[in-house]
Amino acid sequence: MLVLSRKPGESIQISDNICITVTEVRGGRVKLSFSAPSTVKIVRQELARTTVASPGHPQDMTAGHRTVAEVR
């Protein structure tokens, strides 16, 4: 497992087309911004374990560009 440290406003680039940016850090929460092609499915891990995400499902967070997800 690769572990990286980032500050708010800093990013991590994955391949040529996926970028994850730390948007905010407050208390025990980190807000992340994901920029990825719409074909890349992004879903919180606890939802991936408990549900089968499908297109259009409310818990499915299929990424467009600049999709923001809050991670606890």
C-alpha positions in Angstrom: 0.0 0.0 0.0 1.3 3.4 -0.9 0.7 6.1 1.7 1.0 9.8 0.8 0.5 13.0 2.8 -1.1 16.0 1.3 -2.2 19.5 2.5 -5.3 21.3 1.5 -5.0 22.4 -2.2 -2.5 19.7 -3.0 -3.2 16.9 -5.4 -2.4 13.3 -6.3 -2.3 12.4 -10.0 -3.2 8.8 -11.0 -2.3 7.9 -14.5 -3.0 10.6 -17.1 -6.7 11.2 -16.4 -7.5 10.9 -12.7 -6.6 13.7 -10.2 -7.5 13.7 -6.4 -7.2 17.0 -4.6 -7.5 17.6 -0.8 -10.1 20.3 -0.7 -10.5 20.8 3.1 -9.3 19.3 6.3 -11.5 20.0 9.4 -11.4 18.0 12.6 -11.5 14.3 11.8 -12.8 14.9 8.2 -11.0 15.3 4.9 -12.9 16.6 1.9 -11.6 15.3 -1.4 -12.3 16.4 -5.0 -12.0 13.9 -7.8 -11.5 14.7 -11.4 -11.9 11.7 -13.7 -13.6 10.5 -16.9 -17.3 9.7 -16.5 -16.4 6.0 -17.1 -14.5 5.8 -13.8 -16.8 4.7 -11.0 -16.1 6.4 -7.6 -17.9 5.1 -4.6 -17.2 5.2 -0.8 -15.7 1.9 0.3 -18.5 1.2 2.9 -21.1 1.5 0.2 -19.2 -0.8 -2.2 -19.1 -3.5 0.5 -22.8 -3.3 1.3 -24.6 -2.6 -2.0 -24.1 -3.3 -5.6 -23.8 0.1 -7.2 -25.6 0.5 -10.5 -25.9 3.4 -12.8 -28.5 5.8 -11.6 -28.6 4.3 -8.1 -28.7 7.1 -5.5 -25.6 5.7 -3.7 -23.7 5.4 -6.9 -21.2 8.2 -7.2 -20.1 7.7 -10.8 -17.6 10.5 -11.3 -17.9 13.3 -13.8 -15.2 15.9 -13.7 -15.0 17.8 -10.3 -17.1 15.4 -8.3 -16.6 16.0 -4.6 -17.0 13.4 -2.0 -16.5 13.7 1.8 -14.5 11.0 3.4 -14.7 10.4 7.2 
